């Protein structure tokens, strides 16, 4: 069966098997948008500072960490939405001038979210072990921004995209955690946290290991002896 070149006006690049993989990625990202919007809607619900729409067992924790919890929830919601736009290829192609601007918004949202996650983590309902895991997750969330920013600054676009896929996967670990919790499997909150982080990062690495022209590693520019050419 022939793979269409576009769906609803969204162009699918490549030929043959590459186009088929592109179609799968496009559908997967469109499906991801559903839980992204649901989580973002939940997070933006804290703009008023009201914690009563939160799960009952977390209300005490949220109330004890205000306003940090509300700021964290809104920042994470902003990161989920802007991050999805950043990794969605048709959006990048349609609005190239907005890619950098939304990138700054994404970075700011993640940094604010990571910082405000620290006081929230100290009051985790899962106890000291869950607090330690959440602090580690927040530190990793902020730390992974550095290689993404450095590679973008140096115009190593392929490497920049690879790091952003890893980072957005970690951002989406909040969605994975809710999915794990929804299964009702009694493995404890700390283990659920670790599993959500591990599955999210593993999914990113699985995506990156598949051959994809736009994600091939950037090759360093080798200057020949006696050449006056300068890398830009």
Backbone as CSV, one residue per row, in Angstrom:
resi,resn,N_x,N_y,N_z,CA_x,CA_y,CA_z,C_x,C_y,C_z
1,UNK,0.857,-1.201,0.000,0.000,0.000,0.000,0.886,1.241,0.000
2,UNK,0.558,2.189,-0.871,1.355,3.405,-0.968,1.116,4.291,0.249
3,UNK,2.209,4.860,0.777,2.118,5.767,1.913,1.843,7.165,1.398
4,UNK,0.800,7.832,1.878,0.486,9.176,1.380,1.594,10.165,1.692
5,UNK,1.721,11.176,0.806,2.730,12.209,1.006,2.321,13.215,2.073
6,UNK,1.026,13.312,2.352,0.552,14.238,3.360,-0.765,13.755,3.929
7,UNK,-1.059,14.222,5.156,-2.320,13.926,5.817,-2.868,15.235,6.352
8,UNK,-4.080,15.566,5.908,-4.723,16.808,6.352,-3.799,18.011,6.166
9,UNK,-3.046,18.016,5.064,-2.165,19.134,4.783,-0.804,19.039,5.441
10,UNK,-0.549,17.987,6.259,0.739,17.821,6.924,1.633,16.954,6.054
11,UNK,2.709,17.522,5.540,3.597,16.813,4.634,4.414,15.771,5.377
12,UNK,4.556,14.582,4.773,5.358,13.499,5.337,6.593,13.347,4.453
13,UNK,7.767,13.744,4.947,8.968,13.685,4.108,9.474,12.261,3.945
14,UNK,10.407,12.078,2.997,11.038,10.772,2.813,10.357,9.948,1.739
15,UNK,10.929,8.760,1.518,10.399,7.843,0.514,10.297,6.439,1.111
16,UNK,9.315,5.684,0.641,9.203,4.289,1.020,9.119,4.066,2.514
17,UNK,10.098,3.263,3.022,10.113,2.917,4.445,10.290,4.147,5.320
18,UNK,11.100,5.108,4.869,11.294,6.329,5.656,9.995,7.116,5.789
19,UNK,9.209,7.140,4.709,7.929,7.840,4.783,6.971,7.105,5.719
20,UNK,7.038,5.768,5.710,6.186,4.991,6.613,6.532,5.289,8.062
21,UNK,7.841,5.360,8.379,8.257,5.699,9.744,7.846,7.129,10.092
22,UNK,7.938,8.028,9.102,7.506,9.391,9.335,6.023,9.469,9.643
23,UNK,5.234,8.640,8.961,3.799,8.604,9.218,3.509,8.106,10.627
24,UNK,4.243,7.078,11.064,4.062,6.548,12.420,4.408,7.607,13.455
25,UNK,5.523,8.333,13.249,5.921,9.383,14.189,4.880,10.494,14.242
26,UNK,4.348,10.846,13.055,3.349,11.910,13.004,2.093,11.523,13.782
27,UNK,1.637,10.292,13.580,0.444,9.816,14.285,0.710,9.748,15.787
28,UNK,1.909,9.263,16.166,2.251,9.150,17.589,2.247,10.520,18.259
29,UNK,2.810,11.516,17.581,2.844,12.870,18.159,1.442,13.468,18.265
30,UNK,0.598,13.192,17.264,-0.774,13.686,17.323,-1.538,13.019,18.465
31,UNK,-1.296,11.724,18.683,-1.940,11.033,19.797,-1.419,11.556,21.135
32,UNK,-0.128,11.885,21.182,0.452,12.425,22.414,-0.183,13.751,22.796
33,UNK,-0.661,14.484,21.806,-1.248,15.789,22.077,-2.457,15.689,23.009
34,UNK,-3.187,14.572,22.964,-4.377,14.415,23.807,-4.015,14.449,25.296
35,UNK,-3.114,13.567,25.789,-2.756,13.665,27.209,-1.996,14.934,27.551
36,UNK,-1.266,15.499,26.583,-0.573,16.771,26.836,-1.582,17.866,27.162
37,UNK,-2.641,17.948,26.377,-3.671,18.964,26.619,-4.377,18.695,27.943
38,UNK,-4.642,17.429,28.240,-5.322,17.093,29.493,-4.476,17.486,30.703
39,UNK,-3.172,17.163,30.652,-2.279,17.510,31.756,-2.105,19.024,31.871
40,UNK,-1.998,19.695,30.718,-1.831,21.154,30.732,-3.079,21.823,31.307
41,UNK,-4.245,21.321,30.944,-5.488,21.876,31.480,-5.541,21.724,33.000
42,UNK,-5.077,20.562,33.473,-5.023,20.314,34.917,-4.057,21.291,35.586
43,UNK,-2.878,21.481,34.981,-1.884,22.381,35.562,-2.329,23.827,35.587
44,UNK,-2.941,24.290,34.485,-3.402,25.678,34.428,-4.562,25.927,35.387
45,UNK,-5.188,24.849,35.860,-6.257,24.995,36.837,-5.781,25.576,38.152
46,UNK,-4.449,25.548,38.374,-3.890,26.083,39.615,-3.530,27.559,39.506
47,UNK,-3.867,28.194,38.390,-3.593,29.622,38.247,-4.264,30.437,39.351
48,UNK,-5.403,29.968,39.800,-6.123,30.674,40.861,-5.569,30.362,42.239
49,UNK,-4.648,29.398,42.329,-4.116,28.985,43.622,-5.022,28.020,44.353
50,UNK,-6.103,27.595,43.699,-7.067,26.677,44.319,-6.554,25.248,44.197
51,UNK,-6.472,24.526,45.308,-5.977,23.150,45.291,-7.098,22.143,45.473
52,UNK,-8.346,22.608,45.552,-9.443,21.700,45.865,-9.780,20.757,44.721
53,UNK,-9.352,21.082,43.470,-9.643,20.173,42.367,-8.571,19.089,42.235
54,UNK,-7.608,19.090,43.158,-6.545,18.084,43.158,-7.032,16.811,43.849
55,UNK,-6.318,15.667,43.636,-6.679,14.439,44.341,-6.678,14.660,45.856
56,UNK,-7.601,14.009,46.536,-7.805,14.251,47.971,-6.535,14.023,48.782
57,UNK,-5.789,12.932,48.458,-4.625,12.593,49.268,-3.461,13.569,49.076
58,UNK,-3.558,14.470,48.084,-2.476,15.417,47.824,-2.818,16.839,48.254
59,UNK,-4.052,17.061,48.676,-4.473,18.418,49.020,-3.627,19.003,50.150
60,UNK,-3.342,18.200,51.167,-2.550,18.707,52.295,-1.146,19.088,51.847
61,UNK,-0.543,18.247,51.010,0.796,18.549,50.503,0.789,19.831,49.675
62,UNK,-0.204,19.968,48.806,-0.269,21.145,47.949,-0.501,22.414,48.760
63,UNK,-1.392,22.322,49.734,-1.674,23.491,50.564,-0.452,23.919,51.360
64,UNK,0.370,22.949,51.768,1.554,23.244,52.577,2.682,23.861,51.749
65,UNK,2.616,23.723,50.442,3.715,24.205,49.599,3.297,25.348,48.684
66,UNK,2.169,25.960,48.967,1.770,27.113,48.163,2.646,28.321,48.499
67,UNK,2.993,29.192,47.538,2.515,29.186,46.151,3.371,28.347,45.216
68,UNK,4.368,27.631,45.771,5.311,26.901,44.925,4.624,25.831,44.082
69,UNK,3.655,25.131,44.670,3.017,24.069,43.903,2.263,24.632,42.700
70,UNK,1.529,25.723,42.903,0.775,26.305,41.791,1.704,26.810,40.694
71,UNK,2.811,27.450,41.087,3.776,27.927,40.096,4.386,26.756,39.344
72,UNK,4.699,25.692,40.077,5.260,24.503,39.442,4.267,23.889,38.455
73,UNK,3.016,23.777,38.856,2.004,23.164,37.992,1.796,23.968,36.719
74,UNK,1.723,25.286,36.832,1.511,26.144,35.663,2.735,26.120,34.751
75,UNK,3.932,26.136,35.342,5.163,26.084,34.545,5.275,24.768,33.792
76,UNK,4.978,23.667,34.473,5.038,22.358,33.821,4.016,22.257,32.701
77,UNK,2.832,22.816,32.906,1.811,22.817,31.863,2.284,23.608,30.646
78,UNK,2.920,24.749,30.891,3.463,25.563,29.787,4.543,24.807,29.039
79,UNK,5.395,24.087,29.769,6.466,23.320,29.141,5.902,22.189,28.284
80,UNK,4.871,21.518,28.770,4.260,20.433,28.000,3.721,20.937,26.664
81,UNK,3.025,22.059,26.685,2.420,22.576,25.457,3.457,23.128,24.487
82,UNK,4.350,23.995,24.979,5.357,24.586,24.087,6.333,23.536,23.597
83,UNK,6.649,22.556,24.449,7.559,21.491,24.047,6.978,20.654,22.931
84,UNK,5.684,20.379,22.992,5.048,19.584,21.933,5.141,20.313,20.600
85,UNK,4.886,21.610,20.621,4.986,22.395,19.386,6.411,22.350,18.843
86,UNK,7.391,22.377,19.745,8.794,22.389,19.332,9.218,21.077,18.667
87,UNK,8.703,19.951,19.140,9.129,18.658,18.593,8.230,18.178,17.458
88,UNK,7.150,18.911,17.170,6.226,18.518,16.102,6.736,19.093,14.791
89,UNK,7.278,18.257,13.883,7.935,18.757,12.666,7.088,19.701,11.822
90,UNK,5.803,19.416,11.551,5.026,20.359,10.737,4.949,21.762,11.348
91,UNK,4.905,21.839,12.685,4.861,23.147,13.344,6.178,23.884,13.152
92,UNK,7.296,23.152,13.230,8.605,23.787,13.018,8.726,24.326,11.600
93,UNK,8.222,23.555,10.626,8.328,23.988,9.236,7.377,25.143,8.939
94,UNK,6.197,25.122,9.547,5.205,26.166,9.269,5.533,27.483,9.952
95,UNK,6.158,27.408,11.132,6.444,28.619,11.914,7.911,28.653,12.345
96,UNK,8.836,28.692,11.390,10.260,28.664,11.769,10.677,29.861,12.602
97,UNK,10.045,31.028,12.351,10.413,32.233,13.090,9.998,32.165,14.543
98,UNK,9.044,31.284,14.879,8.579,31.140,16.253,9.319,30.052,17.007
99,UNK,10.114,29.262,16.315,10.774,28.132,16.970,11.705,28.593,18.090
100,UNK,12.524,29.601,17.804,13.455,30.092,18.827,12.705,30.778,19.961
101,UNK,11.679,31.546,19.634,10.932,32.252,20.679,10.244,31.261,21.619
102,UNK,9.591,30.258,21.046,8.951,29.248,21.877,9.987,28.439,22.643
103,UNK,11.187,28.311,22.061,12.260,27.618,22.767,12.636,28.336,24.047
104,UNK,12.702,29.673,23.992,12.989,30.451,25.197,11.882,30.283,26.240
105,UNK,10.630,30.252,25.758,9.507,30.052,26.683,9.606,28.672,27.335
106,UNK,9.958,27.675,26.533,10.082,26.309,27.054,11.178,26.223,28.107
107,UNK,12.325,26.797,27.813,13.449,26.772,28.757,13.070,27.476,30.054
108,UNK,12.459,28.648,29.947,12.061,29.395,31.144,11.052,28.611,31.963
109,UNK,10.068,27.996,31.294,9.046,27.223,31.999,9.671,26.029,32.721
110,UNK,10.613,25.362,32.074,11.266,24.201,32.689,12.118,24.602,33.887
111,UNK,12.853,25.705,33.763,13.694,26.154,34.864,12.858,26.559,36.077
112,UNK,11.795,27.311,35.827,10.906,27.700,36.924,10.257,26.459,37.529
113,UNK,9.830,25.543,36.669,9.210,24.315,37.154,10.164,23.467,37.978
114,UNK,11.431,23.409,37.559,12.418,22.610,38.284,12.725,23.215,39.652
115,UNK,12.877,24.538,39.697,13.192,25.205,40.964,12.038,25.073,41.957
116,UNK,10.824,25.310,41.491,9.668,25.223,42.393,9.323,23.785,42.761
117,UNK,9.861,22.829,42.007,9.616,21.422,42.342,10.350,21.013,43.621
118,UNK,11.417,21.728,43.961,12.224,21.344,45.123,11.453,21.456,46.434
119,UNK,10.845,22.612,46.768,10.072,22.664,48.016,8.862,21.747,47.992
120,UNK,8.283,21.527,46.814,7.143,20.611,46.710,7.590,19.186,47.000
121,UNK,8.764,18.820,46.485,9.280,17.466,46.687,9.530,17.160,48.165
122,UNK,9.930,18.160,48.917,10.222,17.944,50.336,8.979,17.554,51.129
123,UNK,7.806,17.840,50.591,6.548,17.495,51.255,5.821,16.372,50.522
124,UNK,6.568,15.551,49.795,5.955,14.480,49.013,5.169,13.516,49.902
125,UNK,4.018,13.087,49.386,3.200,12.126,50.132,3.854,10.750,50.159
126,UNK,4.883,10.566,49.336,5.547,9.262,49.281,6.683,9.104,50.271
127,UNK,6.931,10.123,51.098,7.971,10.015,52.101,9.333,10.469,51.611
128,UNK,10.380,10.272,52.447,11.735,10.751,52.122,12.296,10.176,50.826
129,UNK,12.035,8.892,50.542,12.570,8.287,49.320,11.966,8.941,48.079
130,UNK,10.662,9.153,48.098,10.008,9.831,46.974,10.523,11.266,46.837
131,UNK,10.761,11.931,47.972,11.303,13.293,47.938,12.659,13.318,47.249
132,UNK,13.514,12.362,47.591,14.850,12.297,46.995,14.765,12.052,45.482
133,UNK,13.865,11.180,45.068,13.705,10.880,43.642,13.189,12.111,42.898
134,UNK,12.227,12.806,43.486,11.671,13.998,42.850,12.708,15.116,42.736
135,UNK,13.549,15.251,43.760,14.616,16.255,43.696,15.611,15.897,42.595
136,UNK,15.934,14.612,42.495,16.820,14.163,41.423,16.215,14.388,40.045
137,UNK,14.926,14.129,39.927,14.242,14.353,38.655,14.249,15.829,38.281
138,UNK,13.981,16.697,39.251,13.984,18.142,38.986,15.378,18.616,38.574
139,UNK,16.405,18.082,39.226,17.784,18.455,38.883,18.132,17.996,37.472
140,UNK,17.704,16.784,37.107,17.953,16.271,35.757,17.173,17.073,34.729
141,UNK,15.962,17.470,35.081,15.116,18.258,34.186,15.789,19.585,33.843
142,UNK,16.397,20.202,34.843,17.105,21.455,34.597,18.445,21.201,33.907
143,UNK,19.155,20.166,34.332,20.486,19.906,33.802,20.513,19.536,32.330
144,UNK,19.508,18.808,31.866,19.488,18.392,30.463,19.256,19.559,29.506
145,UNK,18.861,20.688,30.051,18.705,21.866,29.197,20.057,22.388,28.704
146,UNK,21.103,22.178,29.504,22.413,22.738,29.166,22.953,22.222,27.830
147,UNK,23.053,20.889,27.618,23.550,20.440,26.308,22.630,20.840,25.159
148,UNK,21.326,20.928,25.415,20.408,21.360,24.352,20.679,22.809,23.963
149,UNK,20.952,23.655,24.949,21.234,25.065,24.677,22.602,25.245,24.021
150,UNK,23.593,24.497,24.492,24.949,24.620,23.945,24.980,24.208,22.476
151,UNK,24.349,23.081,22.156,24.351,22.608,20.762,23.585,23.562,19.854
152,UNK,22.514,24.181,20.371,21.781,25.168,19.561,22.639,26.397,19.329
153,UNK,23.354,26.824,20.374,24.223,28.003,20.279,25.336,27.798,19.248
154,UNK,25.830,26.563,19.167,26.919,26.238,18.250,26.428,25.799,16.878
155,UNK,25.121,25.912,16.632,24.493,25.565,15.360,24.638,24.073,15.023
156,UNK,24.767,23.250,16.040,24.788,21.798,15.833,23.339,21.322,15.953
157,UNK,22.586,21.568,14.889,21.139,21.415,14.919,20.714,19.975,15.168
158,UNK,21.379,19.011,14.533,20.995,17.612,14.724,21.183,17.193,16.179
159,UNK,22.320,17.552,16.760,22.567,17.219,18.169,21.587,17.958,19.078
160,UNK,21.262,19.200,18.722,20.284,19.971,19.500,18.934,19.262,19.524
161,UNK,18.511,18.771,18.375,17.221,18.064,18.317,17.250,16.793,19.142
162,UNK,18.382,16.097,19.129,18.491,14.862,19.914,18.335,15.158,21.408
163,UNK,18.999,16.192,21.876,18.901,16.543,23.298,17.513,17.055,23.662
164,UNK,16.865,17.745,22.729,15.523,18.233,23.015,14.513,17.095,23.066
165,UNK,14.715,16.071,22.257,13.835,14.894,22.325,13.987,14.219,23.680
166,UNK,15.226,14.085,24.147,15.456,13.507,25.476,14.786,14.361,26.552
167,UNK,14.960,15.668,26.430,14.421,16.550,27.469,12.905,16.535,27.473
168,UNK,12.297,16.595,26.293,10.835,16.604,26.269,10.271,15.269,26.737
169,UNK,11.001,14.193,26.496,10.571,12.895,27.020,10.528,12.924,28.539
170,UNK,11.534,13.557,29.148,11.538,13.681,30.611,10.390,14.579,31.073
171,UNK,10.093,15.618,30.321,8.952,16.475,30.644,7.662,15.657,30.638
172,UNK,7.553,14.762,29.682,6.348,13.930,29.547,6.294,12.792,30.568
173,UNK,7.327,12.655,31.396,7.289,11.604,32.413,6.146,11.828,33.398
174,UNK,5.672,13.071,33.508,4.511,13.354,34.350,3.279,12.640,33.805
175,UNK,3.161,12.602,32.476,2.043,11.896,31.844,2.178,10.396,32.054
176,UNK,3.414,9.893,31.882,3.664,8.460,32.066,3.364,8.052,33.500
177,UNK,3.722,8.903,34.458,3.456,8.601,35.866,1.958,8.460,36.114
178,UNK,1.163,9.374,35.559,-0.294,9.282,35.746,-0.843,8.017,35.108
179,UNK,-0.278,7.624,33.977,-0.733,6.392,33.320,-0.412,5.171,34.184
180,UNK,0.773,5.162,34.792,1.154,4.053,35.665,0.246,4.005,36.883
181,UNK,-0.006,5.172,37.470,-0.864,5.230,38.649,-2.288,4.800,38.318
182,UNK,-2.732,5.073,37.091,-4.088,4.715,36.687,-4.274,3.208,36.554
183,UNK,-3.173,2.473,36.381,-3.285,1.012,36.274,-3.656,0.380,37.605
184,UNK,-3.389,1.099,38.700,-3.725,0.570,40.017,-2.751,-0.466,40.548
185,UNK,-1.616,-0.631,39.873,-0.614,-1.595,40.322,0.044,-1.075,41.600
186,UNK,-0.009,-1.853,42.655,0.497,-1.426,43.967,1.984,-1.702,44.089
187,UNK,2.802,-0.815,43.530,4.256,-0.985,43.631,4.873,0.134,44.463
188,UNK,4.057,1.050,44.954,4.571,2.145,45.773,4.911,3.365,44.932
189,UNK,4.687,4.537,45.489,4.906,5.785,44.754,6.360,5.983,44.330
190,UNK,7.369,5.712,45.185,8.753,5.896,44.731,9.093,5.055,43.499
191,UNK,8.660,3.794,43.484,8.950,2.933,42.342,8.182,3.393,41.105
192,UNK,6.979,3.903,41.303,6.230,4.455,40.177,6.967,5.637,39.561
193,UNK,7.559,6.470,40.403,8.335,7.608,39.903,9.526,7.143,39.072
194,UNK,10.283,6.194,39.609,11.460,5.684,38.902,11.054,5.051,37.580
195,UNK,9.980,4.280,37.594,9.509,3.610,36.385,9.082,4.621,35.328
196,UNK,8.396,5.683,35.742,7.954,6.708,34.791,9.144,7.405,34.139
197,UNK,10.146,7.752,34.949,11.341,8.411,34.413,12.089,7.482,33.472
198,UNK,12.268,6.235,33.884,13.013,5.261,33.081,12.309,4.985,31.750
199,UNK,11.003,4.788,31.783,10.258,4.507,30.554,10.307,5.702,29.601
200,UNK,10.219,6.900,30.125,10.239,8.098,29.287,11.583,8.259,28.585
201,UNK,12.664,8.118,29.342,13.997,8.262,28.746,14.313,7.105,27.811
202,UNK,13.830,5.909,28.135,14.041,4.752,27.257,13.313,4.952,25.931
203,UNK,12.119,5.526,25.983,11.374,5.800,24.756,12.135,6.799,23.880
204,UNK,12.728,7.816,24.518,13.505,8.797,23.762,14.701,8.142,23.079
205,UNK,15.410,7.277,23.805,16.572,6.618,23.216,16.162,5.664,22.095
206,UNK,15.001,5.033,22.237,14.510,4.147,21.179,14.222,4.939,19.911
207,UNK,13.651,6.136,20.090,13.389,7.005,18.937,14.689,7.441,18.283
208,UNK,15.675,7.789,19.099,16.941,8.299,18.572,17.779,7.226,17.897
209,UNK,17.587,5.979,18.274,18.365,4.888,17.674,17.860,4.503,16.294
210,UNK,16.628,4.875,15.973,16.091,4.567,14.660,16.678,5.530,13.637
211,UNK,17.037,5.035,12.450,17.620,5.925,11.436,16.653,7.024,11.032
212,UNK,17.149,8.244,11.068,16.313,9.394,10.725,17.224,10.505,10.225
213,UNK,17.062,10.938,8.955,17.986,11.921,8.370,18.169,13.172,9.209
214,UNK,17.107,13.711,9.772,17.211,14.968,10.508,17.854,14.836,11.862
215,UNK,18.124,13.565,12.310,18.688,13.370,13.637,20.073,12.742,13.593
216,UNK,20.709,12.699,12.413,22.072,12.212,12.337,22.982,13.185,13.077
217,UNK,23.989,12.639,13.747,24.881,13.497,14.535,25.630,14.471,13.631
218,UNK,25.813,15.680,14.139,26.584,16.680,13.407,28.049,16.265,13.366
219,UNK,28.635,16.431,12.211,30.054,16.114,12.068,30.883,17.362,12.356
220,UNK,31.965,17.226,13.106,32.811,18.397,13.365,33.469,18.880,12.091
221,UNK,33.602,20.184,11.960,34.255,20.760,10.787,35.762,20.637,10.941
222,UNK,36.406,19.950,9.998,37.860,19.742,10.040,38.513,20.724,9.083
223,UNK,39.323,21.579,9.626,39.976,22.591,8.812,41.315,22.061,8.320
224,UNK,41.498,22.101,7.013,42.745,21.620,6.441,43.882,22.595,6.715
225,UNK,45.112,22.059,6.851,46.268,22.932,7.079,46.437,23.925,5.935
226,UNK,46.641,25.161,6.312,46.844,26.192,5.298,45.580,26.799,4.761
227,UNK,44.404,26.234,5.202,43.133,26.785,4.720,42.748,27.989,5.546
228,UNK,42.201,28.990,4.892,41.769,30.209,5.600,40.299,30.171,5.954
229,UNK,39.610,29.025,5.626,38.176,28.928,5.902,37.941,28.841,7.410
230,UNK,36.958,29.572,7.891,36.623,29.563,9.305,35.220,29.013,9.469
231,UNK,35.078,28.183,10.518,33.759,27.619,10.794,32.871,28.708,11.366
232,UNK,31.618,28.681,10.977,30.653,29.648,11.497,29.615,28.953,12.297
